[in-house]
Amino acid sequence: MQDKYYELTITLDEQFVDLIADFILNIHDEGVELGEEKIVIRSESDLTPVKEALVSLSDTLGENIKMDFTLEEKENIDWIKTYQESIQPIEAGKFYIFPSWYEEKENRINIKIDPALAFGSGHHATTFSCLEAISTYVKPKDRVIDVGCGSGILGLAAKKLGATVELCDTDPLSVESCKENFSLNEEQYDELWEGSIDKASGTYDVVIANIIADVLRFIAKDLKAAVKEDGYLILSGILDKKEALVKESFTDLTLERRTLKDEWVTLVYKKETAHG
Ligand SMILES: C[S@@+](CC[C@H](N)C(=O)[O-])C[C@H]1O[C@@H](n2cnc3c(N)ncnc32)[C@H](O)[C@@H]1O
């Protein structure tokens, strides 16, 4: 790709746009853009000869078809590079989340995630806060489940801390994306399924669910049942105005930590040991 390209704009009466465009296509074999009262030609080759031919035509036609010309040299943009530069790595808790065109970072736990359709690049406040909570609450050999795994970023984080990890998501695209990201990071999950927490078996040291408030309320019973005694439940995806409503569904657990980032609340609950 060249650094520069040429843009020739011909301004003329709307009724002559198609006629002059036909003429241009006979002398120039790249596409033209038609506007209401203009024709635009772009090319990496110099468009001066095209302009000269049109000026000559315009002189011949005189007042019958009036045309004005602007020929500019413009900077070519490498869209792939521009897009890649817009995706920055991010540090959250112990983790460094980076796309594959960046280098790993020393002294951090590296997670490679390429942007895709599934939610979970690390940039959203909910994912970010969950990563911070995982840094604190997940220990090596813990049994962890990531409910609503999206890209699999949270499960990957737990795996990199030495946990065994199960993941699920109701969206088949997320399940695929999660598989890809585990393989990109050369990690393995224990189980991954399309669906939700109701298909999980047994209990977990840490249950993570970054899903919207209404869904968290809907599946609250299953989420709580999946937490081991002395285990933790990390909930996110809660808009601050929905916080009180969500909390109503988890009053039987002890609230250990609450964080607010942007307008998103993340709650960490502990299931206390039952006595008696
Ligand atoms: C906000 S994204 C979170 C993605 C990722 N865990 C993160 O933290 O970035 C929520 C995910 O939950 C999934 N989801 C929605 N309802 C669900 C349910 N009832 N059970 C499991 N997953 C669900 C969505 O498909 C979506 O991928």
PDBQT file of the ligand as one rigid body, heavy atoms in Angstrom, charges set to zero:
ROOT
HETATM    1  C1  LIG A 301     -21.326  -9.879  30.173  1.00  0.00    +0.000 C 
HETATM    2  S1  LIG A 301     -20.947 -11.347  29.315  1.00  0.00    +0.000 S 
HETATM    3  C2  LIG A 301     -19.585 -11.910  30.316  1.00  0.00    +0.000 C 
HETATM    4  C3  LIG A 301     -18.489 -12.561  29.530  1.00  0.00    +0.000 C 
HETATM    5  C4  LIG A 301     -17.219 -12.858  30.322  1.00  0.00    +0.000 C 
HETATM    6  N1  LIG A 301     -17.460 -13.802  31.382  1.00  0.00    +0.000 N 
HETATM    7  C5  LIG A 301     -16.638 -11.587  30.919  1.00  0.00    +0.000 C 
HETATM    8  O1  LIG A 301     -16.648 -11.440  32.130  1.00  0.00    +0.000 OA
HETATM    9  O2  LIG A 301     -16.175 -10.729  30.156  1.00  0.00    +0.000 OA
HETATM   10  C6  LIG A 301     -22.304 -12.370  29.810  1.00  0.00    +0.000 C 
HETATM   11  C7  LIG A 301     -22.353 -13.727  29.151  1.00  0.00    +0.000 C 
HETATM   12  O3  LIG A 301     -23.382 -14.486  29.789  1.00  0.00    +0.000 OA
HETATM   13  C8  LIG A 301     -24.066 -15.280  28.845  1.00  0.00    +0.000 C 
HETATM   14  N2  LIG A 301     -25.366 -15.628  29.441  1.00  0.00    +0.000 N 
HETATM   15  C9  LIG A 301     -26.519 -14.906  29.448  1.00  0.00    +0.000 A 
HETATM   16  N3  LIG A 301     -27.465 -15.549  30.169  1.00  0.00    +0.000 NA
HETATM   17  C10 LIG A 301     -26.895 -16.687  30.640  1.00  0.00    +0.000 A 
HETATM   18  C11 LIG A 301     -27.345 -17.751  31.476  1.00  0.00    +0.000 A 
HETATM   19  N4  LIG A 301     -28.580 -17.790  31.973  1.00  0.00    +0.000 N 
HETATM   20  N5  LIG A 301     -26.481 -18.745  31.771  1.00  0.00    +0.000 NA
HETATM   21  C12 LIG A 301     -25.216 -18.737  31.284  1.00  0.00    +0.000 A 
HETATM   22  N6  LIG A 301     -24.737 -17.762  30.484  1.00  0.00    +0.000 NA
HETATM   23  C13 LIG A 301     -25.557 -16.741  30.179  1.00  0.00    +0.000 A 
HETATM   24  C14 LIG A 301     -24.085 -14.411  27.595  1.00  0.00    +0.000 C 
HETATM   25  O4  LIG A 301     -24.251 -15.201  26.456  1.00  0.00    +0.000 OA
HETATM   26  C15 LIG A 301     -22.724 -13.725  27.672  1.00  0.00    +0.000 C 
HETATM   27  O5  LIG A 301     -21.744 -14.432  26.940  1.00  0.00    +0.000 OA
ENDROOT
TORSDOF 0
